[in-house]
Amino acid sequence: CSHFKQSLNPRLSDFRALVVLGLLVGGFAAFEYLYMPGTMTYVNSIQKLFMALFFIGLFVKLGTRAESKWISTLADTSFGIFFIHSYLITSSKMAYTKIFPALPDGNPVFVLLFTVAILLCATLIVLLVKRVLGKRSRMFIGS
């Protein structure tokens, strides 16, 4: 797909395209939250596809204005985050159900806070593993 970026990037970074993609992301998220029995359904996969296109378009539109230490850190640790985030989610659920009888009902605020917490924890773990293991960290976390 990268050889099509000359034609795709201007289309994805157009304001109208970003609005449509943002609405699709929000719409699929709302649909899954309200009408699907659980998460991680096919609707979630479609939402993630539109979210990826949205962020590609957004970062192309922002250009150098999107450069920051935080985004750079996320980019440098993204594969490690991808690799370990599911372990963090699962262990969080297991720990929660050891203390409380059932998982809490999801609501948009809780989901957002949980997402940010998992992202921060995963990033910190990846940075710690990279610092401790150096170049050998790639064998353990891929980053």
URHU-V125163 format. One record per residue. N is the residue number from 1. SS is DSSP state (~ for helix, > for strand, _ for the rest). PSI is psi in radians with two decimals (NA if undefined). Layout:
# URHU-V125163
n: <N:N>
ss: <SS:SS>
psi: <PSI:PSI>
This chain:
# URHU-V125163
n: <1:2:3:4:5:6:7:8:9:10:11:12:13:14:15:16:17:18:19:20:21:22:23:24:25:26:27:28:29:30:31:32:33:34:35:36:37:38:39:40:41:42:43:44:45:46:47:48:49:50:51:52:53:54:55:56:57:58:59:60:61:62:63:64:65:66:67:68:69:70:71:72:73:74:75:76:77:78:79:80:81:82:83:84:85:86:87:88:89:90:91:92:93:94:95:96:97:98:99:100:101:102:103:104:105:106:107:108:109:110:111:112:113:114:115:116:117:118:119:120:121:122:123:124:125:126:127:128:129:130:131:132:133:134:135:136:137:138:139:140:141:142:143>
ss: <_:~:~:~:~:~:~:~:~:~:~:~:_:_:~:~:~:~:~:~:~:~:~:~:~:~:~:~:~:~:~:~:~:~:~:_:_:_:_:_:_:~:~:~:~:~:~:~:~:~:~:~:~:~:~:~:~:~:~:~:~:~:~:~:~:~:_:_:~:~:~:~:~:~:~:~:~:~:~:~:~:~:~:~:~:~:~:~:~:~:~:~:~:~:~:~:~:~:~:_:_:_:_:_:_:_:_:~:~:~:~:~:~:~:~:~:~:~:~:~:~:~:~:~:~:~:~:~:~:~:~:~:~:~:~:~:~:~:~:~:~:_:_>
psi: <-0.38:-0.44:-0.09:0.07:-0.48:-0.61:-0.52:-0.70:-0.80:-0.59:-0.74:-0.52:0.01:2.44:-0.77:-0.68:-0.70:-0.70:-0.82:-0.81:-0.72:-0.73:-0.67:-0.74:-0.89:-0.69:-0.79:-0.64:-0.80:-0.73:-0.81:-0.77:-0.73:-0.58:-0.20:2.56:1.45:-3.09:-3.11:0.70:-3.11:-0.50:-0.67:-0.67:-0.73:-0.73:-0.73:-0.60:-0.84:-0.59:-0.70:-0.78:-0.70:-0.86:-0.58:-0.87:-0.71:-0.80:-0.57:-0.75:-0.73:-0.50:-2.27:-0.30:-0.34:-0.05:2.19:2.85:-0.69:-0.84:-0.69:-0.73:-0.77:-0.70:-0.72:-0.46:0.15:-0.71:-0.72:-0.70:-0.81:-0.70:-0.66:-0.17:-0.61:-0.58:-0.68:-0.73:-0.83:-0.78:-0.59:-0.76:-0.75:-0.74:-0.72:-0.77:-0.26:-0.54:-0.77:2.72:-0.52:2.81:2.60:2.68:2.34:2.41:2.81:-0.65:-0.81:-0.77:-0.76:-0.82:-0.72:-0.71:-0.81:-0.73:-0.77:-0.74:-0.80:-0.79:-0.79:-0.75:-0.79:-0.70:-0.78:-0.79:-0.69:-0.80:-0.71:-0.68:-0.74:-0.77:-0.21:-2.30:-0.41:-0.17:-0.45:-0.53:-0.44:-0.71:0.03:0.23:NA>
